[in-house]
Amino acid sequence: MNFVEKNGLKISSTLFEFVNNEAIPGTGVVSEDFWSKFSKVVHELTPINKALIKKRETVQKKIDDWHVSNKGKDFDKVQYVEFLKSINYLVQESDDFKIKTKNVDYEISSVAGPQLVVPVDNARYALNAANARWGSLYDALYGTDVIPGKKFKDYNSERANKVVDYVRNFLNEIAPLEKIDWKEISKIFIEKNSLFFLSSSEKFQLKNTDQFVGFNGDKDNPSSILIKNNNLHIEIKIDSNSIVGKKDKAFISDIIVESALSTIIDNEDSVAAVDAQDKVHCYRNWLGLMKGDLKAHMEKNGKKFVRKLNPDREYISKDGKKITLHGRSLLLNRNVGHLMTNPSIILEDGSEIPEGILDGFISSLCALHDFKSKQNSRAGSVYIVKPKMHGPEEVSFTNTLFEKVETVLGMEKYSIKVGIMDEERRTTVNLKECIRQVKDRIVFINTGFLDRTGDEMHTSFEAGPMIFKGEMKKSIWLNSYEDWNVDIGLSCGFSGKAQIGKGMWAMPDQMSNMMDQKISHPNSGANCAWVPSPTAATLHSLHYHKVNVFDVQNKLKSRTKTKVENILEIPKADRPNWSIEDISRELENNAQGILGYVVRWIDQGVGCSKVPDINNVGLMEDRATLRISSQHISNWLYHGICKKDHVLEVMKKMARIVDEQNKNDPNYKKMSDDFDNSLAFSAACDLVFKGRSQPSGYTEPLLHKKRLEMKKAL
């Protein structure tokens, strides 16, 4: 790697040139000033960053020692809570307060809907996600298992009729007509600025006429109708010449629904960025999104085309005025946390730059381009989601970092907004005080089952063997944690100001199950929840039409808040009496997920994969799923539930299965051909056999080490 020496920094030439030649031009930032001020801040904040990481280790050692000293005794929850207070793990809550964040886009503050998460290193995926603000409901239903029966690539009239019937029932529910059913209409038209539906020569209207917002085309024969429900838009397309429309009584050809209101462009868990080359690739895609010029050259069915960001959508209001609606999802950037460093910049003492500090500066610098065009944030804000923070002190450090970034880049104070990933135990139990640290810039809190469970297991590693992973979702601590997040958010004034989010649906091929289960998220008071694809966003949006989240939140404000003691209920098995068959099956399930993910991460630099589980169900895997699976096996090894030889046997067995599952990938390297020399297999084994010693149970240190070895060998 070539370096440029500047202001006491050794900067990778790849990164240096990107910042100077691509990111800075057009922002008003002066290159020399930037590097000078940047260096000063980095050298000022790095020791604080290191001290915070050291504190994690110190706190964890105290918790480990407490469990060891109380081994064999009945668990005393009161004593445990007092102990956590004594080491300042559980901090004293101060007075009630309300967040004061200003200049927040309405997609975050006042509308509830799906939120996509997409890796930033794949331009095509990023563009698809940004363009997933609007999606065809007909296509989403036709191509998934929400409509039972065989899915056809080409048009099938029987299946299409089922789709139309499903949509008409949906419209009857969320936008009912007076006296008649949506299935009975034969014409849609506008007369005297009002929307009418014709059935048997009679005219009817919507029961709630205010739902009609606008249209396109002629009033007598409109090409589309725009209606609104729960502040979400639905466009009814009318085309008598289309394959669907010409067979429809009212010539309705499609229903376009507002889908992914917001998208997290992920720089963290779903990417494999280990050096300057990788980081610049990620930053360049983010820059393209912020400038609005990102493109992806593609080929489909023998045809080449270029994918780019969609324009805004235009309609005519009922009184003849122009309506412009956002054509793209509001984009947030998930930076990395405080733990990792990156070799792209070397500091004066020879150490690597904390990656979270680097991300904060460069992602904000790139976002300055949007301050002029306001194609993304109309409110003039940069949205950064911050993961894996441990408690109020670390959140305060993030606030300090963002203040420094704003000063260096000449941004107004609080231009950078923050989203807190509530995925570490010390953050959960101190969530109110974490929010207090960023009360002027917070726009988002989100529960993450997988990372949160991984931290739960690592924090209480010494307490005993953990229950089966499948039992975690029914455990006291988890359900209390999910409710607590909503309750704290509402008590701090999030409703109508900021997002309260819920986690990912990890099975992209099981949309029918998603439609049955994920309505629980808006019903829980969450005004956004994660989905893995544009299609899933379109389908999940229907839940927010059926549930008025803000009404739910108003009702929840008066419920009794769960006790923090319930969140601290440790999910360990007091008397494990499991059969060898059950143990083996759990190990195999964990091992398959680990290996299927790690092999692509190490060998191909793919940070997010759809990995078949033990039942051959495709699951979206990222570092969060890796963390929970590796910590689970490691915990069982430590407590003697299984032996090393048994686990190694299972790892080799599942590696052969993973190899077989990837046999059609021309770039895939089989692990089973040479276990001893497979970097991917050794990485997976290290995550398990060395899992106890990994900081907070994180997978990044081992993954980065092995990926760098692989890149060096290429």
N, C-alpha and C positions, 0 to 999 in steps of 0.2 A: 504494500500500500504506500502510495506517495503522499507526503504531507507538505502543507504550507505552514510555516511558522509565523504567527501573528498574535501580537499582544499577549505573549506568554502562553499561547496555545499552539499545539501541533494539530492542524486541521487536515483531515483527508482532502486531497485535491478534488476528489469527486464531489464531496459535500461543499467545499469552498466555492467551486465553480458554479454549482447549482444555485447556491444562495446569491452569489454576486450577479450571475448572468441570467437567471430565470426568476427567482423569487423576489428580489429587490426591485428591479426595474418596473416603474409604474406605481410604486407605493409611496414615493416621496422620502423614503429612508435612504440615508447616505451610507454607503458600504463601510467606509473607514470608521464612522461613528458607531455603526452597528457592532462591528467586531470589537472595538474598544470597550464599549459599554457592556456588551455580552460577556466578554472575558471577566470584567470586574464582578458582575453578578454571579457568574458561574463559580468563581473562586470564593465569593462570599457565602454562597448557599451550599456548596458541596460539603463542607464540614458539618453543617446542620443536618443535611440529608444523611450523612454517614452516622451521625449520632442517633438519629431516629431509628435507623436500621439496627444499630447496636442495642437500643432500648428494647426493641422487639425481642432480641435474644435474651436480655436480662429478665424481662417479664416472663418469658416462656420458661426460663430456668426456675424461677420462683414457683410457678404453677406446677411444673414437673416435680419439684421437691416436695410441695404440699401433698400431692397425690401419693408420692412414695412414702412419706411419713405417716399417711393415713391409710395405707394399704391394709386390707383385712378388717377395717372398721366399717360399721354401717355409715353410709354416706349421710352427712349432716348438712343439709342445704343451707340452713341459717349460718352455720359456721363457715361454710364455703363462701357465701356472699360477703360475710364480714372480712374474710381473708382477702377477697378480691378488692374490697374497699381499702384495706390496709396497705396494699401495694399500688394503689391508685389505678388499678385496672378498671375498676368501676368508679367513675368520678361523681362528685356531688352535682346534682342538677340545680341550676340557678332558676331565677324567676321565669315565668312564661313570657314569650315574645312572638312576634309575627315577622316573617321575612319581608324585606323591603326592596326586592329586586325590581328594577325598572328596565324599560326598553326590551320587552320580551315579545317575541313573535306569537301571534294568536294560536298557531299550531301547537305551541307548548302551553300557553296560559289558559285558553278558553275552549278548546275543542278536544274531545277524547277520540282516540283511534289507534290503529296498529302502528307499531314502530319496527322497521326493518333493521337488521344488523348485517353488515356486509364487509368482507375484507377489502382494505384499501389497495392492496397490491394487485388486484385483478380489475383492470379498467372496464372490461365488459360487465362484470358483476356490479361494479360501482355505478356505472351508467344505468344499468337495468334497475337498480335500487332507486336511484335519483328519479328515474322516470316512472317509478311505481306509484306515484301520487294518484294516478288514475289507472283503473284496470277493468277489463271486460269481464263482467259477471257471467255472461254466457260461456266464454272460453274457460273460465276458472271452474265452472261446474261441469262442463262437457268433458274436460280433460282429467278430472280427478274422481276419487271414489265417493264423493259426496252424493253423486247420482249413481246408484248401484247398477251393476251389470257391466258388460264388456265395454272397454273404452276403444273407440275407433279413431284412427288417424285421420281418415277422410270423413266427409259428412255422412252421418247416419240419421235419417229422419226420425226414427223411433226414439233414439237417445236425445235428439234435439228437442222433441216434443216434451220429454220428461224435464229437460232443462227449462223450457218455457213455462211449464206448469209450476215448477219450483219457484221461479222468479215471480210469476203472477201471485202466488200465495204470499211471497215475501212483501210485494207491493201492497197487497190487501192488508197486511199487518201494519206496515209502517207509514203508508200513505193511502188510507182507505178512501174509496169514492162514496158519494151519497147514494144509497139505495141499491147500487149494483156492484158486481164483482169486476175486477180488472180483466177477467177472462171473457167478459161479455161485450167489451167495447169494440167498435168497428172503425172509429176515426177519432183522431186527436186534433184539436184546432184552437185558435185563439180568437176571441170575439170581444170587442170593447175592453181590451186589456185583461181579459179573464180567460182562464183555461177551461175548455170544455171537452167532454167525452161523449161520443155519439153511440147510442145503443138502441136498436129498433126504432130509429127516427126520433128518439128522445134525447135531449141534452142533459148531461149530469156534470157535476163539479166534484173536486176534492172536498171531503168533509171539512178539512182545514184549508181554506183557499189561500192562506198565507204561505203554504208550502210551495206554491208556484213562484219561481224566481225569475225565469227567463226562457229564451228560446233561440233557435237559429232557423233561417229560411223564411218562407212566407207564412203569414199568420194562418191562412186557410190550409196550407199544406206545409207545416214546419218540418225541417229535417231533424230537429232535436228539441227536446223539452228538458228544462232544468228545474228540478225540485229539490227541496232541502228538508232534512229531518235531523234533529239533534245537532244542528250546525254542520252536518255532513251533506255533501251534494251528490245527487244522482242524475245522470244524463240519460234520457230515454231516446235512443236513436231510431229514426223512422226512415225506412228506405224500401220502397216496393220492388226495387230491382235486385236486392241482395238475395242470396240463397235462402236465408232465414226469413227476411222480411216479406218476400213475395208469397210465402206460405202462411203468414200470420194474418189473422182477421183485421188487425189494426195496422199492419205493415211494420210493426216494431221489429227492428233488425238486431238490436243489442241493448244492453243496459250497462253503461259505464259508471262505475262507482268510485268515489273518492276513497282511496285505499291507504297507502303508507303516508300518513301525514308528516311523519318525521323518520329519518334514517340515521343510524349511527354508522359513520364511516370508520371502520375499526382499524386502528394502528397497533392493536394489542393482541388479545387472545387468539384471533383468527389469522394472524400473519406470522411468518417466520422471517423476521428481520434481525440479522445478527451482526451486520457490519455497515460501513458507509454505503456500499453499493445497494444493499437492501433498503436502507433507510431512505436514500435519495429516490429510489423507485417508488416508495410509498408516498413520500412528500410530493413528488412530481404529479402523481395522480390526484392528490388532494389539491395541489395548486391548479390543476386543470379544471377541477370542479369549482373552485373559487373564482377562477377567471371566466369560467363558462365555456372553455374551448377544448375540454377533454374529448377525445375521439377514440373509437376502437374499430379497427378494420376487421371485418368478419366475412365469413363465407357460409352460406346455407343453401342446401339443395342445388349446389353448383353455381349459385349467384353470389357475387361479391358486393358488399355494401359497407357503408360507414355508419356506425352508431354514435350518436351525439345526444346532448341534452335536449329534451323536448321544450318547445316554446310554451308560453302561457296560453290559456284557453280563453276564448272570447265568445260572448253571448250578447243578446239584446234583452234588456229588462222589459217587463210588461208595459212600462210607460215609455219605451223606445230608447232608453239610454244604454250606453255601452257598459257591459260587465266584463271585467278581466279577473280570472281566477288563476292562482298559481298552477303552473304546469308540472312542477317538480316538488318532490319531497323536501322538507326543511332538513338540512344536513348538519349533524353534530359530529365532532371528531373525538373518538376515544383514544386518548394518549395512554402511554404505559404508566405504571405506578412508580413508587419510590425505590424499589429494590434494585433493579438492574442498571448496569453501566453499559456503555457502548464504545468500541475501539475507534469510532470515527473521529473523535477528538481526544487528545491527550493533554492533561493539565500540567501545570508547572511542576508538581511533585511526581510526575510520571504516571499518575492514575488515570483511568478512563472517566469520561464525563458521565454523570448520572443521566440515564436515558430520559427520565421524566422531565428534567430541566431542558434538555435538548428539544424534546417534543413540544413542550410549552412554547418555546420561542419560535420554532420553525413553523408549526401548524398555525400559530397566530400571525406570523409574518405573511404566510401565504393567504390567510383570510383577509388581510388588508385590501386585497384586490376587490373583494366583494363589498367593501365599504363604499366604493364608488358606484358600482353597478347595481348593488342591492338585488341581485338575482336570487341570492339565497336568503339572507336575513334582511327583510324590509325594515326591521327595527334597528339595524346597525349593530348587531351583536355577534360575537364569536362564541360558539357553544362547544365546550370541552368537557367530555365525560372522563372523570378521574376514578380509576379502579384501585382496589387493593390497598386502601388506606386503613391504618389501624388507630382509631380513636381521634379525639379532638385535636391533639397536638399535631398530628400529621395533616389533618384537614387545614389547620391554621398555616402550616408550612406551604401547602398548595395555594392558599390565599396570598401569602407573601410572594410566592413565585409569580403569580399572575399580576400582582401589583407591580413587580419589577419589570415584567414583560411589557405591560402597558406603558410604563415610563420610558423604557428603551425605544419602543416603537412609536411613541408619540400618540398613543391612544388615550381617549378619555377614561377616567377611572371607572371600573366596573363594566367596561366594554366586553371583557372576557367573562362569560358566564360559566358556571361549573355545575356538573352533574355528579352526585355522589353515588358510587356503586356501594350499596350496603351489603357487602359480601364477606366481611371479616367480622369475627365475633366481638372484638373490642369496639368496632364502629357501631354494630347493632345495639349493644347494651348502653352505649353513650350517644345514640343517634341525635337526640335533642341538642346536646352540647356540640356535636359535630356540625349540625346545621347552623348553630349560633355563630360559629367561626366564619361562615360564609353567607350570612343572612342578607347581605347586599348584592350577592351575585349568584345565588343558588337558583337553579331552574328544574332540578331533577333529583329524585331518589329512586332507587330501583333495588328490588330483592333479586338475588341470584342464588338459586338453590344449590347449584353444583359447587361453585367456589366456596359458598358459605358452609356447606357440609364438609368440604375438604379442610377448611380452617377449624371447624368444630372438632373433627377427628384429630387433627394435629395438636390443637390446644390441649385436648384432654387425652392425649396419647397414653399417658401413664395411668389413667383411671381404670383401664381395662379394655377387653376386646369390644369392638363396636358391633352393633346389630347389622343385619343384612341391609344392603343398600336400598332394596325395595321397601323395607320397613321404615326407612327414614321419613318418607312423605307422610306417614301416619303418626310420627312421633310428636310428643308434646312440644318440644323446643321449636320444631319447624313451623307448626301451625301458629304458635305464639309469635314467632319471628315475623311471619307474613302479616298477621294482624297488627303487630306492634309498628311495623313500618308505615302502614296506612294511618294508624292512630296518631303517631308522632307527626307525620306530614300534615295531617289535618289540623292538629293542635297548633302547629307553627304557621298556619295560614296558607297552605299550598293551594287549596281549592280556588280555581279561577286565576291562579298566578304561576303555578309550576306543576310539573309532571310527577305523579306517583306511579311508578312503573312496576311491572311484573315480568317474570322470566320467559325464556324461550320455549316454543314448541319444537321439540328436537326430532320429530318424525315427519319429514317433508312429504312422504308418500302416503301418510295416513291423515288425509284431510277430513274424512268423515268423523273420525274420532276427535280431531281438533274442534270441529264444529259442535260436537256434543260436550266437550270438556272445557274449552277455553273461554266460554261465556262466563265461567267462574271469575275470570279476572276483572271485567267491568263490574260484575256483581260484588266484588270484594272492595270496590271503591278506587280501583286503579284506572287512571285515565290514559294509560298506554300499556301495551304488552308486546313482547318481542315475537316476531315471526321470522322464519328462515328463507322466505322467497316472496317475490311479487305476487304469485298466485295465492299464497297463504295470506298475504296482506289483504287482498281483495275479498277473500272469504271471511277472514276475521273481522273485517269492517262491518259485516252484517250484525255482529254482536253489539256494536256501538249504536246501531239504529234501534235495536230491540231494548237496550238498556240505556237510560239517561244517567250517566255516571255522576253528574253533578247533583242530581236528586239523591242518588245513593249516598254520596259523600255527606250531604246535609243530614241524612238520617243517622249516619255513622258517627257524626260529631258528638252525639249524646250517649253513645254506648260506653260501658265501663272498659277502660283500658286494661289490657292484659298485664300481668305482673312480670317484672324483669326476672324474678325467680324462676318462672316457667321457661323463659328463654335459656336459662342456665341449667336446665335439666339435661344431664349428660346422656347421650344415646348409647350407653354401653349395655352389653348383655351380662346381667348379674350371675346367671347360672347357665352358661352355654352348654347345651346338650344336643349338638347337631350331629347328624350322620355324616360319614365320610363322603357319601354321595352328594348331600346338600352343600357341603364345604367345597367339594370339587367343582360343582356346577357354578357356584358363586365365583370361585377363582377363575374358571374358564371364561365366564362372562366378563369379568374385569380384565383379564389378560387379552381377550380378543379386542376389546375397545382400545386398550393401551397400544397393542402392537399395530392394529390397523391404522391408528392415528400417527404413531411415532415413525413408522416406516416411511410415510410420505413426507413428514416433517424433516427428517434427517436426510433422506436420499434425494428428495425433489424440492424441498423448501416450500411445501404446501402447508399452510397453517390452519386450514379448515377443511374437513373431509366428511363425506357421507360414508360412514363405516358400518357394515352389517354387524348386528349383534349376534348372540349365540343362536337366536331364532331366525336369523337372516332378515331381520327388520333393519332397514337403513336408518342410522341415527346420525345427526349432525354432531360431529365431535370437534371440540377445540381444547385449549389448554385447561379449561375449567373441568371438563369431563375427565381429562387425563389426571388432574390433581386428585379428584375424589377416588378414582379407581386405584391409582398407585398408593395413595395413603391407606386405603382400605386393606389391601393385601399386606402392606408393610405393618399395619397395626396387628393384623392376625398373626403374622410371623412373630412379631415381638412378644405376643402373649401366648404363643404356643398352640394356637388353633390349627396351624399347619406348619410343616417343616420346609426348610429350604429346598431339599431334594424334590419334594412333592411340587412345590411352586415352579421350580426350574423345569420339571417334567411337563407341567401344564403350559408353561411359556413356550416350550418347543412344540408341543402339540398344536397350540393355537397359532403359532407362527406358520406352521405348514398349512393350516386352514386359510390364514390370511394370504399366504402366497398363492393358493389356489384361487381365492376370490379376486386376486389382481392379475390373473394370468393373461388377460387380454390387454393389459397396459404395456405398450412397447417400451416404456421408460422404467418399468418396475424392475428392481433387483431383488431376487429371492433371498430371504434370510436363511432358509433351511438348507441351501446349498453349502453354506459354510458358516455355521453359528459362531465359531470362534473369531471370525474376521468380519462379521457383519456389524458395522457401526450402529445401525438401526436397532438390531437385536440387543446389543450391549447397552445402548441407551435405555431401552425399555426395561432391561433387567436392573440397571442401576437405579432407575426410578422406583423400583419395587424394593430391592435389597438394601438400597441406601436411602430409602424414603424417610426413615426416622430422622436423619441428620439434615434433611433439606430445610432451608429457612422457611418457616410457616407452612411447610409442605409444598412449596411452589416447585413447579417443574422447569421453569425457565433456565436456571443455572446449568443444569445438566443438558437440556436440549441445546442451548446456545453453544456449549462446549463441543458437543458432538457434531453439530451442524457446521461449526467453523472447521473442525477436523475434516469433515466431508468436503467442504468447499476447497480446502487446501489441497486435498488429494485429487480433485477434479482437474 
